[in-house]
Amino acid sequence: MQQKILLLSGIVLSGSLLLGCSPKVQVEVPNEPITINLNVKIEHEILVKVDREIDGLLNNNSGLF
């Protein structure tokens, strides 16, 4: 009976010692503000050209499409 109590107390003691050695994680606010630099250049160009001859053909033969 005493061996069981001694074993149980040893397990509890070793478990509490292991919990005391767990790593610690800290989250701290930085001293300077966070800067996100986005160097993005967007160029958008749409060119639509219809040759006058093709435009005339499409108008004359409207049943093609």
PyMOL commands that set and color helices and strands:
alter all, ss='L'
color gray80, all
select helices_A, chain A and resi 2-20+52-60+62-64
alter helices_A, ss='H'
color red, helices_A
deselect
rebuild
show_as cartoon
